[in-house]
């Protein structure tokens, strides 16, 4: 038999469940509220940390260098090419066939001044010389005969004893014929001298001590006066042809005459010579024109004895570096050029503060800047790099830091 559910009892049961749920929620909220209040009380009653000493701003640690004043001779570094001081392509003065050549007549050979390089066949010129000598003998004989005829004419004129005009008298005494005979003798002598010269020219000699760069003929070659025999270069002196900016040209000291020695120049060849190897040359001459492409001024440096066995080889056509001293600068500050900052400023440590100083740079070379104004001797130049560059920023040196530490140790 089924039991019926009383509606009133069902309603009371649902009401009890809802109350229990709200009671649980109320208990949770109360717990959370109490916990929050406790946390607030704990943090609000925590003691506050207080600094007992004031904040101290630390000065930047730097390295300094004292400025040095004096008279200096800067050095500029330029690039140059080795070229011969004298060179020529030797040609014979007469035509002929080569009968002999010198053993030094080879590319790279050294020939002395006056040494015979090639000898042409002298036979045609010997024959020509004998012909000219024969003509001279004939002319001298004719002159002797003419002198005899003139003597006879004088005797005949004295016998006639007549007064004649000077021109007529010269004709009677055969003076024109005597002058002609004498002229023929002089002409014959000149012809003999010319034939002797041409015979001598069959020996082609070196005009100066030289190195043979190229040889264009061989034994048995037929040559003319337009034939190149050999390419020679003087071995007593080479030139270094270098270029410098026109702005620095006025700083260089050139000799005033050919007999005056030029400024000593240090020459290096970093690609061919061992490290530290140098040669000495002399600043000789400026060309007076600018290179068309680079617009640089050309100068010449002489290097004596370029092939000396005890010196590094100076090869023609090689690229070298030349260090040239310029005119002396008086009463300037010399400073490493890296310490001259942007816009020609120098950082100076003055009374523990940074002083950004404008300076006037008179000259710069590879290593140094030479300052004319804006910096005094003995001033402390900051050579360190700074993270912050602000005028009057606090600076300190390592020595000052050590002194401060020692003072604190003493006080403790």
C-alpha positions as CSV (number, residue, x, y, z in Angstrom):
1,X,0.0,0.0,0.0
2,X,1.5,3.3,-1.1
3,X,2.4,6.0,1.4
4,X,1.4,9.5,0.6
5,X,3.9,12.4,1.2
6,X,2.7,15.3,3.3
7,X,3.2,18.5,1.4
8,X,3.8,20.5,4.5
9,X,6.7,18.1,5.6
10,X,8.2,18.4,2.1
11,X,8.3,22.2,2.4
12,X,9.9,22.1,5.8
13,X,12.7,19.8,4.5
14,X,13.6,22.1,1.7
15,X,13.7,25.1,4.0
16,X,16.2,23.3,6.3
17,X,18.6,22.6,3.4
18,X,18.6,26.2,2.3
19,X,19.4,27.4,5.8
20,X,22.3,25.0,6.2
21,X,23.8,26.2,2.8
22,X,23.6,29.9,3.8
23,X,25.0,29.0,7.2
24,X,28.1,27.4,5.6
25,X,28.6,30.4,3.3
26,X,28.4,32.8,6.3
27,X,30.9,30.8,8.2
28,X,33.4,30.8,5.3
29,X,33.0,34.6,4.8
30,X,33.6,35.1,8.5
31,X,36.8,33.1,8.5
32,X,38.1,34.9,5.5
33,X,37.3,38.2,7.0
34,X,39.1,37.3,10.2
35,X,42.1,36.1,8.3
36,X,42.3,39.3,6.3
37,X,42.1,41.4,9.4
38,X,44.9,39.4,10.9
39,X,47.2,39.9,7.9
40,X,46.5,43.6,7.8
41,X,47.3,43.9,11.5
42,X,50.6,42.0,11.0
43,X,51.9,44.2,8.1
44,X,50.7,47.4,9.6
45,X,52.6,46.8,12.8
46,X,55.9,45.6,11.1
47,X,58.8,48.0,12.0
48,X,60.0,50.3,9.0
49,X,63.6,50.1,7.9
50,X,65.4,53.5,8.1
51,X,68.8,54.4,6.4
52,X,71.2,55.7,9.0
53,X,73.6,57.3,6.4
54,X,72.9,59.6,3.5
55,X,73.5,58.6,-0.2
56,X,77.0,59.5,-1.6
57,X,77.5,60.1,-5.3
58,X,80.7,58.2,-6.5
59,X,83.1,60.0,-8.8
60,X,84.2,58.3,-12.1
61,X,87.5,56.6,-12.0
62,X,89.8,57.9,-14.8
63,X,93.4,57.7,-16.0
64,X,95.2,61.0,-16.7
65,X,98.3,62.1,-18.5
66,X,100.2,65.4,-18.1
67,X,100.3,67.6,-21.1
68,X,103.9,68.1,-22.5
69,X,105.0,71.3,-24.2
70,X,108.1,71.8,-26.3
71,X,109.6,72.1,-29.8
72,X,108.7,69.1,-32.0
73,X,109.3,67.9,-35.5
74,X,106.3,65.9,-36.7
75,X,106.6,63.1,-39.2
76,X,104.1,62.5,-42.0
77,X,103.8,59.2,-43.7
78,X,103.2,59.0,-47.4
79,X,103.1,56.2,-50.0
80,X,105.4,56.1,-53.0
81,X,106.7,54.1,-56.0
82,X,110.4,53.4,-56.7
83,X,111.4,54.8,-60.1
84,X,114.8,55.2,-61.8
85,X,116.5,58.6,-61.5
86,X,118.1,58.1,-64.9
87,X,117.1,55.6,-67.6
88,X,117.5,55.4,-71.4
89,X,117.1,53.1,-74.4
90,X,120.5,53.1,-76.0
91,X,120.8,53.3,-79.8
92,X,123.9,53.0,-82.0
93,X,125.2,56.1,-83.8
94,X,126.1,54.1,-86.9
95,X,124.5,51.2,-88.7
96,X,126.1,47.8,-89.0
97,X,126.2,44.1,-87.9
98,X,127.0,43.2,-84.3
99,X,130.2,41.2,-84.0
100,X,130.7,41.2,-80.2
101,X,128.6,41.7,-77.0
102,X,129.7,42.1,-73.4
103,X,129.2,39.2,-71.0
104,X,127.3,41.7,-68.8
105,X,125.0,42.5,-71.7
106,X,122.1,40.5,-70.2
107,X,118.9,41.4,-68.4
108,X,119.8,42.2,-64.8
109,X,123.5,42.6,-65.5
110,X,125.5,45.5,-64.1
111,X,127.7,47.4,-66.6
112,X,130.3,50.0,-65.6
113,X,130.5,53.5,-67.1
114,X,132.5,53.3,-70.4
115,X,132.2,49.6,-70.7
116,X,131.7,48.3,-74.3
117,X,128.3,46.7,-74.6
118,X,128.3,45.8,-78.3
119,X,130.8,46.1,-81.1
120,X,129.7,46.5,-84.7
121,X,131.6,45.3,-87.7
122,X,134.3,48.0,-88.2
123,X,135.4,47.0,-91.7
124,X,133.3,49.5,-93.7
125,X,134.4,52.3,-91.4
126,X,138.0,51.4,-91.5
127,X,137.9,51.5,-95.3
128,X,136.1,54.8,-95.2
129,X,138.8,56.2,-92.9
130,X,141.6,55.2,-95.2
131,X,139.8,56.8,-98.1
132,X,139.5,60.1,-96.1
133,X,143.1,59.9,-95.1
134,X,144.1,59.5,-98.8
135,X,142.0,62.5,-99.7
136,X,143.8,64.5,-97.0
137,X,147.2,63.5,-98.4
138,X,146.1,64.6,-101.8
139,X,144.8,67.9,-100.5
140,X,148.0,68.6,-98.6
141,X,150.0,67.8,-101.8
142,X,147.9,70.2,-103.8
143,X,148.5,72.9,-101.2
144,X,152.2,72.4,-101.4
145,X,152.1,72.7,-105.2
146,X,150.0,75.8,-105.0
147,X,152.5,77.4,-102.6
148,X,155.2,76.7,-105.2
149,X,153.1,78.3,-108.0
150,X,152.5,81.4,-105.8
151,X,156.2,81.8,-105.2
152,X,156.8,81.7,-109.0
153,X,154.0,84.3,-109.5
154,X,155.7,86.6,-107.0
155,X,159.0,86.5,-108.8
156,X,157.3,87.2,-112.1
157,X,155.4,90.1,-110.7
158,X,158.5,91.7,-109.3
159,X,160.2,91.5,-112.7
160,X,157.3,93.2,-114.5
161,X,157.4,96.0,-111.9
162,X,153.9,97.3,-112.6
163,X,151.4,99.1,-110.3
164,X,148.1,97.1,-110.1
165,X,145.0,97.4,-108.1
166,X,144.9,95.2,-104.9
167,X,142.3,92.8,-106.4
168,X,144.3,92.4,-109.7
169,X,147.5,91.9,-107.7
170,X,145.8,89.1,-105.6
171,X,144.8,87.4,-108.8
172,X,148.3,87.7,-110.3
173,X,149.9,86.3,-107.1
174,X,147.3,83.3,-107.1
175,X,146.0,84.1,-103.7
176,X,142.5,82.7,-104.4
177,X,144.0,79.4,-105.5
178,X,146.1,79.2,-102.4
179,X,143.0,79.8,-100.2
180,X,141.2,77.1,-102.1
181,X,144.0,74.6,-101.5
182,X,144.1,75.4,-97.8
183,X,140.3,75.0,-97.6
184,X,140.6,71.6,-99.3
185,X,143.1,70.5,-96.7
186,X,140.8,71.6,-93.8
187,X,137.9,69.8,-95.4
188,X,139.9,66.7,-95.9
189,X,141.0,66.8,-92.2
190,X,137.3,67.1,-91.1
191,X,136.4,64.1,-93.3
192,X,139.2,62.1,-91.6
193,X,137.9,63.1,-88.2
194,X,134.4,62.2,-89.1
195,X,135.5,58.8,-90.4
196,X,137.5,58.2,-87.2
197,X,134.4,59.1,-85.1
198,X,132.2,56.7,-87.1
199,X,134.8,54.0,-86.6
200,X,134.9,54.7,-82.9
201,X,131.1,54.6,-82.8
202,X,131.2,51.0,-83.8
203,X,131.9,50.4,-80.1
204,X,128.8,51.2,-78.1
205,X,129.6,51.9,-74.5
206,X,127.6,52.5,-71.3
207,X,127.2,56.2,-70.5
208,X,127.0,55.5,-66.8
209,X,127.0,52.7,-64.3
210,X,123.8,51.0,-65.0
211,X,121.6,47.8,-64.7
212,X,120.4,46.2,-67.9
213,X,116.6,45.9,-67.7
214,X,116.0,44.7,-71.3
215,X,118.2,43.6,-74.2
216,X,116.7,44.0,-77.7
217,X,119.5,42.6,-79.9
218,X,121.8,39.6,-80.1
219,X,125.1,38.6,-81.7
220,X,124.9,39.0,-85.4
221,X,121.9,41.4,-85.4
222,X,121.8,44.0,-88.1
223,X,121.1,47.4,-86.5
224,X,120.6,51.0,-87.6
225,X,120.7,54.3,-85.9
226,X,116.9,53.9,-85.0
227,X,117.4,50.5,-83.4
228,X,117.0,50.1,-79.6
229,X,119.9,48.1,-78.3
230,X,119.2,48.0,-74.5
231,X,117.2,49.6,-71.7
232,X,119.5,50.9,-69.0
233,X,118.8,52.4,-65.5
234,X,121.3,54.2,-63.3
235,X,122.2,52.2,-60.2
236,X,123.8,55.0,-58.3
237,X,120.5,56.6,-57.4
238,X,116.8,55.7,-57.4
239,X,113.9,58.0,-56.8
240,X,110.8,57.4,-54.7
241,X,107.9,59.2,-56.3
242,X,105.4,60.0,-53.6
243,X,102.2,62.1,-53.2
244,X,101.3,64.3,-50.3
245,X,98.1,66.4,-49.6
246,X,98.6,70.0,-50.9
247,X,97.7,71.3,-47.4
248,X,100.9,69.7,-46.0
249,X,103.2,70.7,-48.9
250,X,104.1,74.0,-47.2
251,X,105.3,72.1,-44.1
252,X,108.1,70.2,-46.0
253,X,111.6,71.6,-46.3
254,X,113.1,71.2,-49.8
255,X,116.8,71.9,-50.5
256,X,117.5,75.3,-52.1
257,X,120.0,74.0,-54.6
258,X,121.4,70.8,-56.2
259,X,124.4,70.7,-53.9
260,X,122.4,71.0,-50.7
261,X,121.4,67.9,-48.8
262,X,117.7,67.3,-48.3
263,X,115.9,66.2,-45.1
264,X,116.5,62.5,-44.2
265,X,113.5,60.3,-45.0
266,X,112.9,56.9,-43.5
267,X,111.7,54.3,-46.1
268,X,109.9,51.1,-45.3
269,X,108.7,48.2,-47.4
270,X,106.4,46.3,-45.1
271,X,105.5,43.7,-47.7
272,X,109.0,42.7,-48.8
273,X,111.4,43.6,-46.0
274,X,111.7,42.1,-42.6
275,X,110.0,44.0,-39.7
276,X,111.9,47.0,-38.6
277,X,114.1,47.1,-41.7
278,X,114.5,50.6,-43.2
279,X,116.5,52.6,-45.7
280,X,117.4,56.3,-45.6
281,X,116.7,58.7,-48.5
282,X,116.6,62.5,-48.9
283,X,113.8,64.8,-49.7
284,X,114.8,66.3,-53.0
285,X,112.1,68.1,-55.1
286,X,108.5,68.9,-55.6
287,X,107.1,68.5,-59.1
288,X,104.8,71.4,-59.0
289,X,101.7,69.7,-60.4
290,X,98.8,67.7,-58.9
291,X,97.8,64.2,-59.9
292,X,94.8,64.3,-62.1
293,X,92.9,61.6,-60.3
294,X,93.9,62.0,-56.6
295,X,94.6,65.8,-56.7
296,X,97.7,65.2,-54.6
297,X,101.0,66.9,-54.9
298,X,104.0,64.9,-56.3
299,X,107.4,64.9,-54.6
300,X,110.7,63.0,-55.2
301,X,112.9,61.4,-52.6
302,X,116.4,60.3,-53.7
303,X,117.8,57.0,-52.4
304,X,121.6,56.6,-53.0
305,X,123.2,53.2,-53.6
306,X,119.8,51.4,-54.0
307,X,121.5,48.1,-54.8
308,X,124.0,48.1,-52.0
309,X,124.5,44.5,-50.9
310,X,124.4,45.3,-47.2
311,X,121.0,47.1,-47.6
312,X,117.6,45.7,-48.3
313,X,116.9,45.5,-52.0
314,X,115.0,48.5,-53.5
315,X,113.2,47.1,-56.5
316,X,112.0,49.4,-59.3
317,X,108.2,49.6,-59.3
318,X,107.7,48.5,-55.7
319,X,105.4,50.4,-53.3
320,X,107.1,51.8,-50.2
321,X,106.2,54.0,-47.2
322,X,108.2,57.2,-46.6
323,X,108.3,58.9,-43.2
324,X,109.2,62.6,-43.8
325,X,110.0,65.1,-41.0
326,X,108.3,68.4,-41.5
327,X,109.2,71.9,-40.3
328,X,109.8,72.2,-36.5
329,X,106.8,73.4,-34.5
330,X,107.8,75.6,-31.5
331,X,106.1,75.8,-28.1
332,X,103.2,73.4,-28.8
333,X,101.6,70.7,-26.7
334,X,102.1,67.2,-28.1
335,X,99.3,64.8,-27.3
336,X,98.4,61.4,-28.6
337,X,95.9,62.1,-31.4
338,X,93.4,59.6,-29.9
339,X,93.0,61.9,-26.9
340,X,91.7,64.7,-29.0
341,X,88.0,64.1,-29.0
342,X,85.2,65.1,-31.3
343,X,85.2,68.7,-32.6
344,X,88.8,69.2,-31.5
345,X,88.1,69.0,-27.8
346,X,90.2,67.6,-24.9
347,X,89.0,66.2,-21.6
348,X,90.9,67.9,-18.7
349,X,90.7,66.9,-15.1
350,X,90.5,70.2,-13.2
351,X,90.1,70.2,-9.4
352,X,88.4,66.7,-9.5
353,X,86.0,67.7,-12.2
354,X,85.7,67.2,-16.0
355,X,86.6,70.2,-18.1
356,X,85.7,69.8,-21.8
357,X,88.2,72.1,-23.4
358,X,88.2,73.4,-27.0
359,X,91.7,73.4,-28.5
360,X,93.4,74.6,-31.6
361,X,95.3,71.8,-33.4
362,X,98.2,73.1,-35.4
363,X,99.2,69.8,-37.0
364,X,98.5,66.1,-36.9
365,X,100.8,63.2,-37.9
366,X,100.2,59.5,-37.6
367,X,100.6,59.4,-33.8
368,X,100.3,62.8,-32.3
369,X,98.3,66.0,-32.4
370,X,100.2,69.3,-31.9
371,X,98.1,71.8,-30.0
372,X,98.8,75.5,-30.3
373,X,96.1,76.9,-28.0
374,X,93.6,75.7,-25.4
375,X,95.8,73.5,-23.3
376,X,98.7,74.4,-20.9
377,X,101.8,72.4,-20.0
378,X,101.3,70.1,-17.0
379,X,97.5,70.0,-17.2
380,X,95.9,66.6,-16.5
381,X,94.4,65.2,-19.7
382,X,91.9,62.4,-19.3
383,X,92.9,59.5,-21.5
384,X,90.2,57.0,-20.4
385,X,86.9,56.6,-22.2
386,X,83.9,57.9,-20.2
387,X,80.4,56.4,-20.1
388,X,78.9,59.8,-19.4
389,X,80.6,63.0,-20.7
390,X,79.1,65.9,-18.8
391,X,81.0,69.1,-18.1
392,X,82.0,69.4,-14.4
393,X,81.3,65.7,-13.8
394,X,83.2,64.4,-10.7
395,X,86.4,62.5,-11.5
396,X,88.9,60.6,-9.5
397,X,92.2,58.8,-10.2
398,X,93.4,55.4,-8.9
399,X,96.0,57.3,-6.7
400,X,93.3,59.4,-5.1
401,X,91.3,56.2,-4.4
402,X,94.2,54.6,-2.7
403,X,94.9,57.7,-0.6
404,X,91.3,57.8,0.5
405,X,91.3,54.1,1.5
406,X,94.5,54.6,3.5
407,X,93.0,57.6,5.3
408,X,89.9,55.5,6.3
409,X,92.1,52.7,7.6
410,X,94.1,55.2,9.7
411,X,90.9,56.7,11.2
412,X,89.5,53.2,12.0
